[in-house]
């Protein structure tokens, strides 16, 4: 019996030991960042750049794992259920807030089941149109949409995609319904836009900047307060008289609920260092975006952003009546 | 001439020691994972993506590209020797490749596959090189109405793909379409047949279905005759690879037609090597004077799909490189590799990064030559696979199928799906239901639905859109001719039989 108790004691000590160690000399092993989308997409690219820079700061390899599916909810669910030791993280975009409404049943709660590490970047969106659309400015687009209503074909990359959300917000801002044409991903949607099969689309600058520059699609307005260096000729939505039409695809890093506070602090600090890395800044600029500020790369800022965005999108999605399950 | 200086520039880039080395690494890894059932290009490329951080962008793409077209070469080896397609694009190759191997003509089958692949690849590369931007612009005029018309033509052309009972074939197409319906409706998000699970809202993966139906069922079916090796390894030696003059003559046409069909479907975003291989096989069987030989070891049945899937592999780069738009998830990965290096692909890529563009294209050619060298003289090495006792080989195959399927989406659920489809596949074998039509329905069904509904949305419900648009109308007209021809041929056949009976 004594032996049994001793063995139990040793076993307990052994199971507890890693957790104590985790807090003291974190990280002691490679860290995995789950990207809830396929490899090669914009979110994946952002993650790999940040992971690379964080590896250098943490002195441990930060590995990227793609767990795509169900609008990013499968990857998020996996991290929500992962061990809360800081070795499994999630990098998710705006979908973290919108899936909270788009999916009527989710195996996790976006606010309560995660520790929030910090914001990574906010990618601007831009309203684009087929090359032979008669409108040449955002004002003309609004007039065109108001005049033609449901005869205007608006493409998006599927339910819950950035382009879907942007379209909802735009229709809300101009108070007119267009016909929405969903595609399976940005690629085919952009192809049909370039080929003139559809009229309008709104997507991240990461996907559209080059096509706008060489004239294979028309750019009308960016959805941020200031014009972009990459697209200096494109007006902002506010300049074009659409005040409520502001949206960015913001990305944040999350850890499972219950991750020790000092571990989260260490990760957040590492994220801040990574976002000042020259390569990260440079490559983000190539993608048409910039790293979040040091104040935004904090747990508080991400949590506030997430809560605000869930509340912003809930009524818009509910009014549109589209759900993903 | 401009083209020649471009080719020179490309060769200069592609022939550098580093690039040659990574090209070889790419095609070598590609061949191996192609031979291994289940592990496909997409999982290999996503696993190797982080490594490309440390390479020059051109070198990185040369390697990833090598994996992409290398798997299609390797996939035919498993299809012919084991009757298990290495990748879904090789599924059709099983139908005539394996019977040939059983007849002791495996060497000829492997050689035909390798050379047809090379010819298809080369034709694809030529088109990519000479007409890439033109084809890309032309592909843009294909809207959903055109895609739908094409899919209908594909299904009609492929309706005779398998022998035996027409009812069974049709039933399998419908079952395939039903499996294709699983998952969230892309227009409304409504989940279909997902039984309340999040995993099934993303549709059944093609790899899981193909590996279950073709791979696992083959293993189960072989359990009862593990002791009798069905193929004599001696039949696949270098000498036994020499085809008869008649076989060479019979392959030339299918290779040319297969390559054209492949080039066409490869350049269209959304379709790809799998669709191309099916259609090429079906088309060949349609126009053949001996359609009854198909499925029993006809060399045309290897030449057509293998040239088509490799040609499609190459022309898939046309939209990716000329428009900056990936036509498939694997192409999206390649674009990702470029984006990580700060190169944003788009119509200006050819002018801004000429050494990348031309170097890549030239490396494709070099890679294809390497693949023929790897495949033809080394066939005796691949054939050693067959000397592995079945009680060791088949468990290993099962393990690889599971690893491969898991690695696509890191999902153990999909491994479960493989088991499910393995049992379905085995049932189908026992009851003599053909597997190819099921796969065809699974691939074409969802595409047809997506494009039909989008065409209807865009035309605001007007069915005339399929006839008003010139390209769609032409395709529909060809389809109608195919149907009429089919009916007339069937009637004539019946009359002949009657006549004979009357005698």
Interface residues (C-beta under 8 A of the other chain):
Chain A: X38 X39 X40 X41 X42 X44 X45 X48 X49 X52 X63 X64 X65 X66 X67 X68 X69 X70 X73 X74 X77 X102 X107 X151 X153 X158 X159 X160 X179 X181 X182 X183 X184 X185 X187 X188 X190 X191 X192 X194 X195 X196 X197 X198 X206 X209 X210 X211 X213 X214 X216 X282 X283 X286 X287 X322 X323 X324 X325
Chain B: X45 X46 X49 X50 X53 X139 X140 X141 X142 X143 X144 X184 X186 X187 X188 X189 X191 X198 X199 X201 X202 X269 X270 X319 X323 X324 X325 X326 X327 X329 X332 X333 X334 X335 X336 X337 X339 X340 X342 X344 X345 X346 X347 X348 X409 X410 X411 X450 X454 X457 X458 X460
